[in-house]
Amino acid sequence: MNILENLDSIVYTTENNENQYSGKQIIELAKGNVQYAQILLDRVEWQGIETLIEEDLREGEIVEFNNQYIMTGGIEIEIKEV
């Protein structure tokens, strides 16, 4: 499912029906990174989107810089302010 085609529609509901997410909400949780938001939607199986993001941060799959998520592919990178 293309996240950009479903911005206002519910595109994912957690297994326990506790949380529902529209495409727009997932993009917001991905801090505007549309490519990462699509990857989140493609990967999520039962849990909340926030859980996947926390795991990705912990495992170094993404880093936060200037209030945006940057995908690293698991490669350790060092970001320095200039």
N, C-alpha and C positions, 0 to 999 in steps of 0.2 A: 504494500500500500504506500503510495506517495504521500508523504506528510503535507506537502504544499497543496495538494488537492483537497485536503480535509482539515483546513485550519479551524473552522468553527464546529465541526462534527466531533463527536466522541470517537476516538480511534483505538482506545485501549481502556479496559476495565480490569482492575486487579482480581485475582482469583476469588477473594472473599467478597467481592463487590463493594469493598469499602471505599475505593478511590476510582474515579473516572477521569480520563485525560483527553482533551481535544488536541489537535495538531498544534494549535497556537500555544497551549499550555506547555507542551513538551519542548517546543522551541524556546519558550521563556525559561524553562528549567535548564535547558542547554546553553543558557546565556547568549542566545541569538545565533549560535552555531548550528545552521540548518543541516549541514552534513552530519554532525554529531547527533542531532535530534533524530534524524532518519535512522542512524545506526542504533540508537536507543530503542526506537520503535520496532526495528527488525529483530533486536535481541531479546526484548522483554518477554517473559513467559508467564509469570504469575505474580511477581512482586511489584512494588511501587517503583516508578521511574527514579525517584530520589535514591532508592537503595542501589540501583545500578550506578548512578553518578557517584555515590559515596565509595563504592567498590572501585570504580575507575580511578578516582582520585587517590585512594589508598594504594592501588597497584601501579600507579604511575602511567596509566593509559591516557590520562588527560592531566593538564596542569591549569591552574587559574592564573591569568595575567590580565591586569587592567579590567577586572570584572568580566572576563570572557574565558571560556574554556578553549584550550588549544590541545588538539589530539597529538599525542607523541608516539603512538604505536608501541608503547612500552619501553621506548628508548629514554634513558635518563638524560634530561636536559637541564641546563642551568640558565635561568633567566635573570639578567642583570638590568637594573634601571640605568639609563644613561642620561 
